[in-house]
Amino acid sequence: MAKNESRQFIGLKCSRCGKLIRPTSKNKKNTPDKLEIKKYCPNIQKKTIFKETKLEK
């Protein structure tokens, strides 16, 4: 099976509490900018903006 080189693994970090959750991947050809997604943060129990960060291995 061919490996998809355009996918990049990233982490999402809460902009309010700073907790890193939900490792995910994105297509760097379609979305070259950093992701900003509104998601539910279980730490503060509210919907906040999650920003893209590097995934530490």
Steps between C-alpha positions, in 0.01 A plus 500: 500500500635844410591736780327838475774763523262796507357410845665655805434400863424791733365562849226738608564729799234693692549876482361558853642224721791386279418131522615295199232260384386308199790407272375522143626535145449755229572525129779757470432555129138606555554688828851652518398743778468403866166355602268676744199289594232564760468186716384398847771512767434248781739687731293822511176335384436759226545536127829678425731554206761229447814593307737275311830402667776255420440149625782393733617143450 
